[in-house]
Amino acid sequence: MFKFAGLALLCPLLSFLVISFFTRKSDRLSAFVSIAAILGSLASSVMLFALVLSQPGNHELTTVWMKFPVNINIEFGFLLNPLSAVMLLVVTSVSFLVQVYSMGYMKGDPAFRKYYAFLSLFSFSMIGLVLANNFLEMYIFWEMVGLSSYLLIGHWYHKPEAAVAAKKAFVVTRFGDFGFLVAILILSAKTGTFNFLQLEGMLGGGILTSGMITLVALLMFAGAAGKSAQFPLHVWLPDAMEGPTPVSALIHAATMVAAGIYLVARAYFLFSMSETAMLVIAVIGCFTAFFAGSIALAQDDIKKILAYSTVSQLGYMMLALGVGGYTAGFFHLITHASFKALLFLTAGSLIHSLGTNNIWEMGGLFRKMRITAVTFLIGGLALAGVFPTSGYFSKDAILIQVFTSGHYILFAMSLATVGFTAFYMSRAFFVVFLSTEKFGKKHPHESPAVMWVPLVILSIFALGLGAWTNGFNALIFFGGPAHETEHDLFVPIVSSCVAFLSALLAWAIYQKRFAFLTALAPRFSAITTVLRNKYYIDEFYAFCVNRVLYVISNASAWVDRNVVDGAVNGTAYLVGASANVLRKIQTGRVQNYALGIFGGVVTLWLLFSMVK
């Protein structure tokens, strides 16, 4: 079991090293090395998955990496259980399909070899994060994932937008990572260990107070919120679309954004001990889902639509975890990985063919790009949670969990988000594939087989993964079926009706263009403007930086220059001035020194006389 885990981790690392040092003259060889390596990781993941299913429980292999005299040892090891086995399978399978797809999409790119080297580094970092058996090891790989995403988002660094997006992703996630690091340090200081299993046992024994557990949980959630783009740290993810589309698929489906969800699931023993932390996770997750879903309604860039959709679906996952739906939340992560990777890669197929991201510059593409159209439709149905796609089972598992938990306001907001999702995906499909042709002199064509074959495979997953998983006792290794209450029928019916009515409204507006609906549009122009500008959150952050932070920084700089430096420089000036006066005493004449000695003796005699 551990040999397969080690092989899964080492394959992409070796690929990164080989591409970096030995394949400088061959782009094709670089791609083959990277794809072969991730295929090796995928095969190892499949074997590991089978072994974990046959041997339930936690399996740990660890070695002491560094020893410290304060009774804290830094370990390096693997923790293998159903959670890590399934996550590893998701990461390697999506990474493999994205790398195959990239051969067609990135063909002719001047930095093709570098692109595949960074893909391998990204895969290595994410696999290491998944397999880690302690928080410190996870944090090391966590930061490597951040570095890899920075390199890939900024792949086309000659474009100012891409360079800014890469820096934005790196800086924003650092805010959350700081909280994660502080939480780790507090835990290690109080318990003397970073190990997951040891911490679980100690916390269960009451080694920390409830207030301390809540503090640590909230700090750790800050790291998860940064990586998984939860409000208010969501602003980096839509801008990350400036990277190549396959990178967007990889980041949004199975790697970086999934890391935050995985952290909460891995440390669920900690989060579940604090009702306050769980409520915060649920509320922020629900608000993020609703907030991002509403923004996606008014976006015209097809990748931005999918980006805000990702933020919204990540909010769903956090919501499920926050209300105690461990199974439902992670179930949705698995299904979302397949259909969101599918949607991004279909978007890449459209962009590759037409050279534009704007949905209003497409239109009438169903006849021109049938495979892309059908696979986009399947992905859209899965995202909207339409039966019998995978999204139906996982989405309704979350809604049932929220409803049965008694959080009815959160349930209502979740239902509204379902409507948003169905509307913006229907809007995109009708405008791009069924509306009047708008691509002018461009000649759209279906993508080559190296690009559409991964789409077909992901479509099969999007269609069948949910039914298979739900039938397989809904991930028995996560603790029971996803649908296990008397609301199994009520909630899916309500959510399906909401999704159907939203899709019908999108059809009436964008396909049939009914006059009375068109006449209503100007009345909502103000709302549309706000949504199109993403509630002006970026502008608010820019204001805070330019008008608040800079003012505080300039004031601090003035104090530093004039008060702190002034005090230091003033002291030096006084010493120098005193020295200039005192050094005049040193004349070099013996008679002057004799006079000084005589004067000193007389002075001392007078003082002693006065004392007596």
N, C-alpha and C positions, 0 to 999 in steps of 0.2 A: 504493500500500500504506500509506504513512504518512498519507495524507489520511483513509483509513478509520479508522486507529488514532486520529488526532486527533478525528475525529467521534465515535467511540465514547466517548472520554473526556469531550468537552465537552458532549454531550447531557444527561447527568444533572446536570452542574454548572449548566447554564443552567436546567434544570428546578427545581433547588433555589432558585436566585435568583428565578425568576419566581414560584414558589409563595410564597416568603417575602415578596415585596414587592408583588405585583400581583394575587393571587387571594384576598384576605382575606375576600371576601363570598361565595365559592362553593366549597363542598367538592367538588362534582362536577367543576368545572373543574380544581381542583387534582389530582384523580385522573387526569383525562384528560391533563393536561400531563405528569404524571410517567410515565404509561403510554406516551404518545407518545414521550417522550424515551428511555425504555429500549427501546422498539421500534426507534428509530433506532439505538441502540447495538447491538442484536441484529442488525439488517440489516447494519450496518458490520462486525460480527464475522463474519458469514457470508461476506461478500465478502473480508474479510481472510484467513479460513481457506482459501478457495479459492485465493487468490493465493499464500499460503505453500506450499500443497501443490504448486502449479505451479512454484514457484521455491524449492527446498529450500535450507537453509542459514540463516545468521544475517544479518539485515538491520538495520542500526543507523542511526538518525538522532539526532544529538546537537548540542547547542549549549552553550557555556560560559555558565553562569548567574552565577557570581561567581569572581573571581580573587583569589588570595592571594599574598603575596610569598614564601611558603615552598614554592613549586612544587606546590601542590595546587589544582587547579581544581574547582569544584563545577559539575557538568553537569546538564542536564535533557534527557532524550531518551527514545527508544523503542528497545527491542530486540525485534524480531519474528522468531520462529522457530516451529517446530511446538509447542513447549511453551507459549509465551505465546498462540499462536493458539487452541489447544484450550482452555486455561484460560479465555480471554476468552469463548469460545463458551459454555462451561459457566456462567460467572458471569452473562452477559447473558440466556441462555435461562431459567434458573431464576428470576432476578430478575423477568423479564417475567411469567412465570406466577404468581409470588407476588403481584405488584402487581395483576394482574387479579383473582386470588382475593380479595385484600384489599378490593376494592370491595364484595363481599357480606359478608365477615366483619366488617369494621369499620364497616359502615353504621350511622349514628346516633351514632358516637363523637364526643364533644364536641371532641376534639382531632384530628379527621380530617385537616384540612389540614396540621397540624404533622407528623402521622404520615407523610404522603406526602412532605413536604419532607425529612424525615430518611431515608426510604427512598432518595430521589434522592442525598442526600449519601453514604449508605452505598455505593450503586452506584458513584458517582464515585470514592470512596476505593479500593474494591477493584479497579476497572479501572485506576486509576493505579498501584496496587501491581503488577498483572500486567504492565503495559507498561514499567515502569521499566527502564532500562539500567544502573543503578548502585545500589550499596547505600544511599547516602545518600538518594537519591530514593525508593527503596523504603521506607526507614525513615520518611520523612515521611508517605507514604501509609499505612504500617503503623500509625502512631499515629493517623491520621485514622480508620482502620477501628476502632480501639479506642474513639475518641471517639463515633463513630456507633453502635457497639454499646451503649455506655453510655446514649446518648439513647433508643435503641429499646427496650432491656430495661427501662428505667425510664419507658416511655411512660405507664403508669398509676402515676405517682409518688405519687399520693394513697394508694395501698396501701403500707403499711410494708414488706411483703415484696418488692414490686417495687423500691422505693427501695434497700433493702438489697442485693438481687440485683444491681442496676446498679453500686452501689459495689463490691461484691465482685468482679464481673467486671473492673472497671477496675483495682482495686488488685492483684489476684492476677496479672493479665497484665503489670503493670508490673515485677514481679520478673523475669520472663523477658525483658522488653524491655530491662532494664538490661544483661543479659548480651549481648544482640544489639548494643546500642550500643557496649559496650566492645570487642566483636569488630571492629566496623566501624572504630573509632578505631585499634585495633592494626594492622589491615590497611593503613589509609591512612598511618599513621606509618611503616610498614616499606616500603611500595611506592610511596607518593605518588599513589595513585589509588583511586577508588571503583568504577571501571568494571568490569563483569563480564568482558568479553572481554579487557581488558588484564590483569586479575588472573589470569585463567586462563593466559594466556601467561607471565606472570611466575612464578607458582607452579610451572608446568611447568619453568621454567628453574632452579628450586632457590633462589629468592631467600630463602625462609624455611626454617628448620630443621624437622625432623619434630616436635620437641616444641612449637614455636611453632604449627605447623599444627594439631596436636591441641588445643592450648589455644584457639585461635581457633574451631575447629570446635565444641568443646564449649560455648563461650560463645554461639555462634550458635545451637546447638541449644536452649539455654535459652530463647531467644526463640521458637523454633518450638514447643517444649513448652508454653509459656504460651498461645500462640494456639490450638494444636491440642489443648489440654487433656490433655497427657500427665502421668502420675503424676510428681511429687506436686502439680503445678499444675492438676489436673483439677477441683478443687472448685467452680470458678465456673460451669462449663457446665450442670450439672443445675439450679442455682438460676436460671439465665438463662431457665428456663421461665416465670418470672413475667411476662415480656413477652407481647405478643399472639402467638398461635400462628403466624400468617404470618411474624413476625419469627423465631420459633424455626426454622421451615422454612428461612428464608434464611440464618441464622447457621449452622445445623447441616449444611446441604447444600452450599452453593457459595461462601460468602464467608468469614467470619471464621475458622472452624475449618480451612478449606482453606488459609488463608494460610500456616500453619506447614508443611504438607506441600509447598506450592509453594516455600517458601523453601529447604527441603532439596533439592528437585529442581532449583531454579535454581542453587544453589551446590553442586551435586553434584561439580563439579570439585574443590572444596575438601574436602568430606567424604570422598570416595573416596580421598584421599591419606593418610588416617589410619585404620589398622586399629582402633586403640583407639576412636576416635570412632564408627566404623561399628558396632563391637560394642556400645557403650553405646546407640546408637540402636536397635539390634535388641533388646537385652534390655529396655530401658524400653518400647519399643513392644509387645513380646510380653506383658510383665507388665501393662501398661495394658489390653490387649485382654482378658486373662484376668480381671483384677481387676474391671474395669467390667462385663464380661459376667456375672460372678457376682452383682454387686449388682443388676443388672436382673432377676434371677430372682425377687426378693422384693418388687419395687415394685408399688404399687397405683394410682399416678397414671399414666395412659397416656402423658402427656408425659415423665414421669420415666423410664419404661421406654425410650422412644425416645431420651431424652437420654443415658442410660448406654450404650445401644446405639451411639450416635454416638461416644462416647469409645472404646468397644471397637473399632469399625471404623477409627477414626483410628489406634489402636494397630496394627491390621493393616497399615495403609499405612506407618507408621514401621518396622515389622518388615521389610516387603518392601524398603524403601530401605536398611535397615541390613545386610541380607544380600546386597546387590548387585542386588536386583530393581527397578531403576529403572523398567522398563516396567510390571511387575506392579503396583507401588505406585501409579504415576500412573494406570494403567488402572482400578484400584479406586476412585480418587478420582472419576473420570468417572462410572462406573456408580453409585457410592454417591450422587452428587449427585442423580441422577434418582429412585432409589427411596426415599432418605431424605426428600427434599422431598415425595414422594408420601405417605409415611407420616405426616409431620407435618401435611400438609394434610387427610388423611383424619381424623386426630385432631381437627383444628380443626373439621371438619364434624360430628363427634360432639359436641364441646363446644358448638358453636353451636346444635345441636338440643336437647341435654339440659341444658346449663348446669352440667355436672359433669365433672371429670377422672377421677373414681374409677371404675375398671373394674367394681367390685362394685355400682355404682349403675346399671349399664347392663343388658345381657343381652337376648337375643332380638331383636336389631336387624336381623338379616339380611332379614327380610320387610319391615321398615319402611324400611330405607335400603339398598336393593340395590346402587346404584351405589357408595356409600361402602364397603359390605361387600366387593364384588368387587375394587375398587381397593386396599383395605387388604390383601386376601388376596394380590394380585399383588405389592404392595410387601413383604409379609412373606415370601413365597417367594423374592423376589430377595435380601432381607436374609439369609435362611437359606442362600442359595446353591444353590437347587434348579434343576435343569436344566428348561427351557432359558432361564431368566431371565438377565438381565445379570450378576447377582451370582454366578451359577455360574461364569462364565468368569473373572471378575476374582478371585474368592476362591480358586479352584483354581490360578490362576496364581501367587498368593502362596504357597500351600501347597507347590506344586511347587518354587518357588524356595527356600523354607526347607528342604525335605527334601533337595534336591540340594546345598545349601550345607554339609550335614553337621551342622547344629545340631539334633540329634534331640530334645533337651529342649525347645527352643523349638517344634519341630514338634508334640510331644505336647501342649504347652500350647495351641497353636493349634487342634489338633483338639478339645480339651476346650472351647475357646471356640466352635467350630462347634456343639457340642452345646448349650451355654448359649443361643446365639442361636436355634436352632431351638425350644428349649423355651420361652423367654419369649415369643417371637412366637406360637407355637401357643397358649400359655396365654392371651395377650391376645385372640386371635381367638375361641377357644372361649368364653371368659367374656363377651366383649362381644357377639358376634353369634349364638352358638348355644346359650347357656345359657337358663335360665328368665328371663322378663321380670322386671325389678326396678325399672323406672323409675316405678312408681306412677302418680300422676295426670298425669305429664308426657306430652306427645303428640309423640313423636319423628317427624320428617319428613325427607325428603331435602332437601339443601341446594339453593339456587337454581342455575340454569345457570351463572351467573358464577363459582360455586365448583366445581361438579362437572366442567365442561369442562376446566379445568386438570388435574383428577385423571385424566381419561381420557387426556389427552395425555401426562402423566407415566407412566401405566401402559404406554402404547405404548413409551415409551423404556425403561422397566424390563424389558419383555419382549424388545424387539428390539435394544437398543443393544449388548448384549454379543455376541450372535451376529454382528451386522453388523461390529462392531469387530474381533472375533477373526478373522472371515473376511477382513477387509481387512488381512491380514497382521499382525494384532494391533498396530495403531498403528505402521505401518512407519516413521513419522517419529520413533519413540522407540527404534528399534534392534532390531527383530526380533520374531518371534512370542512371544506370552506362553507358549504350550505348545511347548517345543522339546526335550524330553528323553524318555528311554525311560520315564519315570514318568508320562507323559500319562494313562495309564489307571489305574494303581494308586492314585495319590493321590486323584483324583476319586471313585473307587469307595469308598475308605475314608471320605472326608469325607461322601459322600452317605449311606452307611450310618449314620454317627454322627448326621447330621441327621435321618434317618428314624426312628431309634430314639428320639431325644429328642422328636420330635413325637409319636410313638406313646405315649410315657410321659405327655406332657402331655394327650393325648386320654384316656388311661385315668384320669388323676387328676381332670381338670376337666370332662370331658364325660361319661364313664361312671361316674366316682366309685366305682371298685371298692373293696370293703370292706377288703381286706387292705392296699391302699395308703393308705386313710384312717386305718387303725389305726397305720400307721408314722409318720404325720405328727408326733405328739407327741414322738417320739424325736429329731426334727430341729428342735425348737422353738428351741433355743439358737442353732443355725446360722442359722435364719430370722431370729431377732432381730438377730443381728450383721449379716446382709445387709441387712435392712430399715433398719438404722441406719448403713449404708454404712461398715462397719468402724470406725465412730466416728472417722473421720479429721477431720471438722469439729470434733468435740468435743476432739480432741487439739490441733488448731490453736488453738481457743479457750482451752484450758488453757495452752498455750505463751504466748499473748498475755496472758492475765489473771494467771497465776501466775508466769511467768518474765519476760516482756518488761516487764510493769508493775513488777515488783520491781526489775529492773535500771534501769528508767527512774526510779523513785522514788529509788533509791540514787544515780543520776547527778545527779538534781535536788538531792539533799541536798548532794552534793559541790560542785555548782555554786553553791548558795546559801551554804554555810558555809565552803568551802575557797577556791574561785576568787573568788567575790564577797567573801568574808571577807578574802582577801589584798588585793584592790583597795581595799575599804572601810577596812581597817586601815591601809594606806599613807596613804590620804587623812586618816584620823583623826590619825596621827602628824604629818603635815605641818601639819594644823590646830592640834594641840596645841602644836607647836613655834612656830608663828606667834603663838599667844596669849601665849607666854612672851616671845618676842623683841620683839613690838610694844610691850611695856612700856618698852623702852629708849627708844622715841621719845616723849620727854616734851614737846618743844617749848621747853625752857629752854636758853639758850645756855651757861650755866655748867656744866650737866650734860654737854653735848657737849664743852666745853673740858676738863673733868675726864676724860672718856673718852679724848680725844686724848692728854692728858698721861699717863694710865695706859698707853695703848698704846705711847707712845714709851719709857717706862721699861721696859716689858716687853721690847720689842725690844732695848733697850740691854743689859739683863741677859742675854738670850739670846746676843747677839753676844759679850759678855764671857765667857760660859761656853764658847763654841765656841773662842775664842782661847786 
